[in-house]
Amino acid sequence: MFQIEVKRWLVNYRFPPSGGWKVTVDIDSMERANGGTHVEGKAEMAREAEAALIELGAKIGKHKTFGRADVVAEHDEHGLWLVEVEGQSSRQKEQAMYSALGQLVLQMKGDPFHAALAVPSEPSWEKQLSKVPTHARQLLGLTFILVAPGGCSDA
């Protein structure tokens, strides 16, 4: 599952605007299959996923406070969630996870929010998430979310 697909299902199941969530989703050019080399069909799938995000009610673009964070979800009762998202790419999963964790840590400037990393619900991603010690997750208040077309679950 590509990153933009993870974003689609994450918003659909975890942060639905129909449930009172105000959601901003950043989509970069590589996710849209612009530039570089991409697998066949990725551009069409990306257009479909982006259209679904818009139909759900997500705002596409940079967030006013968090800039190019992958997903920023705000709710009056459930607070602010800052989510970095990973998916299938040419990068090694381990490097992608380290990058996402680093991005989350750098955003921790004092304003309270829930930090999360969302990845495809696949054994290889679960293995990567299991490398992060429970103590570190608790200190940073990190939530790991496994995403699939049929739903989301915490890892």
C-alpha positions in Angstrom: 0.0 0.0 0.0 1.4 3.4 -1.0 1.7 6.3 1.3 -1.3 8.2 -0.2 -3.4 5.1 0.2 -2.5 4.8 3.9 -3.5 8.5 4.3 -6.8 7.8 2.6 -7.8 4.9 4.8 -6.4 6.6 8.0 -8.7 9.6 7.4 -11.6 7.4 6.4 -11.5 5.2 9.5 -9.5 7.0 12.3 -10.1 10.7 11.6 -13.3 11.1 9.5 -14.4 14.7 9.0 -18.0 13.4 9.2 -17.2 12.7 12.9 -16.1 16.2 13.7 -12.5 16.0 12.7 -10.8 18.9 10.9 -8.1 17.2 8.8 -5.3 18.6 6.7 -3.4 16.1 4.5 -0.1 17.0 2.8 0.5 15.1 -0.5 3.9 15.5 -2.2 4.7 15.1 -5.9 6.2 11.6 -5.5 3.0 10.4 -3.9 1.2 11.6 -7.0 3.7 9.8 -9.2 5.1 13.1 -10.6 8.8 12.9 -11.5 11.0 9.9 -10.9 10.2 6.3 -11.8 7.0 4.8 -10.5 5.2 1.4 -10.8 2.5 1.2 -13.4 -0.8 2.3 -12.2 0.5 4.4 -9.3 -0.6 7.8 -10.8 -4.2 6.6 -11.3 -4.3 5.1 -7.8 -3.0 8.3 -6.4 -5.6 10.4 -8.2 -8.3 8.1 -6.8 -7.0 8.3 -3.3 -6.7 12.1 -3.4 -10.2 12.4 -4.8 -11.5 10.1 -1.9 -9.7 12.3 0.7 -11.3 15.4 -0.8 -14.7 13.7 -0.9 -14.3 12.7 2.8 -13.8 16.4 3.6 -10.0 16.6 4.2 -8.1 19.8 3.2 -5.2 19.0 0.9 -2.1 21.1 1.5 0.2 22.5 4.2 -1.1 22.9 7.7 -1.0 26.5 9.1 1.1 25.4 12.2 2.7 22.1 11.3 3.5 22.8 7.6 4.1 19.7 5.6 3.2 17.2 8.2 1.5 14.2 6.5 -1.8 14.3 8.5 -2.9 16.8 11.1 -6.3 15.9 12.6 -8.1 18.2 15.1 -11.2 17.5 17.1 -12.9 19.4 19.9 -13.1 16.3 22.2 -10.2 14.2 21.0 -7.6 16.9 20.6 -4.8 17.4 18.1 -3.1 14.5 16.3 0.0 14.9 14.3 0.6 11.8 12.1 3.5 10.8 10.0 2.6 8.3 7.4 4.8 5.7 5.6 3.9 3.2 2.9 5.5 1.2 0.0 8.4 3.0 -1.5 11.9 2.4 -2.8 13.4 3.3 0.6 14.1 0.6 3.2 11.3 0.3 5.7 13.7 0.8 8.6 15.0 4.1 7.1 11.5 5.3 6.4 10.5 4.6 10.0 13.5 6.4 11.4 12.8 9.4 9.2 9.1 9.6 10.3 10.0 9.3 14.0 12.6 12.0 13.6 10.0 14.3 11.9 7.6 13.7 14.8 10.2 14.4 17.5 11.3 17.7 15.8 7.6 18.9 15.9 7.5 18.4 19.7 7.9 22.1 20.6 5.7 22.3 23.6 2.2 22.5 22.1 0.4 19.4 23.4 -0.7 16.9 20.7 -0.9 13.2 20.1 2.0 12.0 18.0 1.4 9.0 15.7 3.1 7.0 13.0 0.7 5.2 10.6 1.9 2.4 8.4 0.3 -0.4 6.3 -1.0 -3.3 8.3 1.6 -5.7 7.1 3.9 -8.0 9.1 7.1 -6.3 7.7 5.9 -2.9 9.0 4.8 -4.4 12.4 8.3 -5.8 12.7 9.8 -2.3 12.2 7.5 -0.8 14.8 8.4 -3.5 17.3 12.0 -2.2 17.3 10.9 0.9 19.2 11.2 0.3 22.9 7.9 0.6 24.9 9.7 3.0 27.3 10.6 5.3 24.4 7.0 5.2 23.0 5.7 6.1 26.5 8.1 8.9 27.0 7.2 10.5 23.6 3.5 9.6 23.8 3.7 7.8 20.5 0.9 5.9 19.0 1.5 3.4 16.2 -1.4 2.9 13.8 -1.7 -0.1 11.4 -3.8 0.9 8.4 -5.7 -1.3 5.9 -8.5 -0.7 3.4 -10.8 -2.4 5.9 -9.9 -0.4 9.0 -7.2 0.8 11.4 -5.8 -0.6 14.6 -3.2 0.5 17.2 0.0 -1.5 17.1 
